[in-house]
Amino acid sequence: MSGHSKWASIKHKKAAIDAKRGQLFTKVIKELTAAARSGGGNVETNIRLRAAIQKGKESNMPSDNIDKAIKRGTGELPGITYEEATYEGYGPAGIALFIEVVTDNKNRTTAELRNIMSKKGGNMASAGSVSFLFQKKATSS
């Protein structure tokens, strides 16, 4: 552990807090990039982008990071491109699953989902086999 050093105690606490904050920022950046890609970079016309910006501000994300994520989504800046994908499958006991994801690598995500579902007693289904059971009510934010 940290022993008697006050700085070592602070360092361990700060590292844990920074790790949680970094994970939250990563999620918000993915959402900002995907929202800007799908609806454009205009906040007045893109409700999903407006909600993602609000979420970023609530988590004390620097406005510079928000602007960069939006510019990456609209294509003004190079960087990782996040894509939205939907997967369908059946969980344990035949429960229908409709999974929406934002990813930078569809092949890796498909393999990971297939692996998780097979370990938990489910399986992936072909497109359209489950989607007719669901209705989209609102976008997530």
C-alpha positions as CSV (number, residue, x, y, z in Angstrom):
1,M,0.0,0.0,0.0
2,S,1.0,3.6,0.3
3,G,2.7,3.4,3.7
4,H,3.3,6.6,5.6
5,S,3.8,8.9,2.7
6,K,0.9,11.3,2.2
7,W,1.7,11.8,-1.5
8,A,1.5,8.1,-2.1
9,S,-2.0,8.0,-0.5
10,I,-3.1,10.9,-2.7
11,K,-1.5,9.4,-5.8
12,H,-3.5,6.1,-5.4
13,K,-6.8,7.9,-4.8
14,K,-6.2,10.3,-7.7
15,A,-5.3,7.4,-10.0
16,A,-8.6,5.7,-9.3
17,I,-10.7,8.9,-9.8
18,D,-8.8,9.7,-13.0
19,A,-9.4,6.2,-14.4
20,K,-13.2,6.5,-13.8
21,R,-13.2,10.0,-15.3
22,G,-11.3,8.8,-18.4
23,Q,-13.8,5.9,-19.0
24,L,-16.7,8.4,-18.8
25,F,-15.0,10.8,-21.2
26,T,-14.4,8.0,-23.6
27,K,-18.0,7.1,-23.6
28,V,-19.1,10.7,-24.1
29,I,-16.6,11.2,-26.9
30,K,-17.9,8.1,-28.8
31,E,-21.4,9.4,-28.4
32,L,-20.4,12.9,-29.6
33,T,-18.6,11.5,-32.6
34,A,-21.5,9.2,-33.6
35,A,-24.1,11.9,-33.2
36,A,-22.1,14.4,-35.3
37,R,-21.6,11.7,-38.0
38,S,-25.2,10.8,-38.2
39,G,-26.9,14.2,-37.9
40,G,-24.2,16.8,-38.6
41,G,-22.3,19.2,-36.4
42,N,-25.1,21.8,-36.0
43,V,-26.4,21.7,-32.4
44,E,-29.7,23.5,-33.3
45,T,-30.8,20.8,-35.7
46,N,-29.2,17.7,-34.1
47,I,-31.0,16.8,-30.9
48,R,-28.8,13.8,-30.2
49,L,-25.7,15.9,-30.5
50,R,-27.2,18.5,-28.1
51,A,-27.9,15.8,-25.5
52,A,-24.4,14.4,-25.9
53,I,-22.9,17.9,-25.4
54,Q,-25.0,18.3,-22.3
55,K,-23.8,15.0,-20.9
56,G,-20.2,16.1,-21.6
57,K,-20.7,19.3,-19.7
58,E,-22.3,17.5,-16.8
59,S,-19.3,15.3,-16.5
60,N,-17.0,18.4,-16.5
61,M,-15.4,17.5,-19.9
62,P,-13.3,20.3,-21.3
63,S,-15.0,22.2,-24.2
64,D,-11.9,21.7,-26.3
65,N,-12.4,17.9,-26.1
66,I,-16.1,18.3,-27.0
67,D,-15.2,20.4,-30.1
68,K,-12.5,17.9,-31.3
69,A,-15.0,15.0,-31.0
70,I,-17.6,16.9,-33.0
71,K,-15.0,17.8,-35.7
72,R,-13.9,14.1,-35.9
73,G,-17.5,13.1,-36.4
74,T,-18.1,15.5,-39.2
75,G,-14.8,14.6,-40.9
76,E,-13.0,17.9,-40.3
77,L,-10.3,16.1,-38.2
78,P,-8.7,12.7,-38.8
79,G,-8.9,10.1,-36.2
80,I,-10.7,7.0,-35.1
81,T,-14.0,6.7,-36.8
82,Y,-16.8,5.2,-34.7
83,E,-19.6,3.4,-36.4
84,E,-23.0,2.4,-35.2
85,A,-24.1,-1.2,-35.6
86,T,-27.0,-3.4,-34.5
87,Y,-26.9,-7.0,-33.6
88,E,-29.7,-9.5,-33.0
89,G,-29.7,-12.6,-31.1
90,Y,-31.4,-14.9,-28.6
91,G,-30.3,-15.1,-24.9
92,P,-30.9,-17.9,-22.4
93,A,-34.4,-19.3,-22.5
94,G,-35.0,-17.8,-26.0
95,I,-35.1,-14.2,-24.9
96,A,-34.9,-11.9,-27.9
97,L,-32.0,-9.4,-27.8
98,F,-31.6,-6.3,-30.0
99,I,-28.2,-4.8,-29.4
100,E,-27.1,-1.3,-30.6
101,V,-23.4,-0.5,-30.3
102,V,-21.0,2.2,-31.3
103,T,-17.6,0.7,-32.2
104,D,-14.4,1.4,-34.0
105,N,-14.0,-2.1,-35.3
106,K,-17.2,-4.1,-36.3
107,N,-15.3,-7.4,-36.8
108,R,-13.9,-7.4,-33.3
109,T,-17.2,-6.3,-31.8
110,T,-19.1,-9.1,-33.6
111,A,-16.6,-11.7,-32.4
112,E,-16.8,-10.4,-28.8
113,L,-20.6,-10.4,-28.8
114,R,-20.7,-13.9,-30.3
115,N,-18.2,-15.1,-27.6
116,I,-20.2,-13.5,-24.8
117,M,-23.5,-14.8,-26.0
118,S,-22.2,-18.4,-26.5
119,K,-20.7,-18.4,-22.9
120,K,-24.0,-17.3,-21.4
121,G,-26.2,-19.7,-23.3
122,G,-27.3,-17.5,-26.2
123,N,-26.6,-17.2,-29.9
124,M,-26.5,-14.6,-32.6
125,A,-29.3,-14.4,-35.1
126,S,-29.5,-13.2,-38.6
127,A,-30.6,-9.6,-39.4
128,G,-34.4,-9.2,-39.2
129,S,-35.1,-12.2,-37.1
130,V,-35.6,-10.2,-33.9
131,S,-36.0,-6.6,-34.9
132,F,-39.7,-6.9,-35.8
133,L,-40.4,-7.5,-32.1
134,F,-39.0,-4.0,-31.1
135,Q,-40.2,-0.4,-31.7
136,K,-37.8,2.5,-31.4
137,K,-39.3,5.1,-29.0
138,A,-36.3,7.5,-28.5
139,T,-32.6,7.8,-28.9
140,S,-30.4,7.0,-26.0
141,S,-28.2,9.6,-24.5
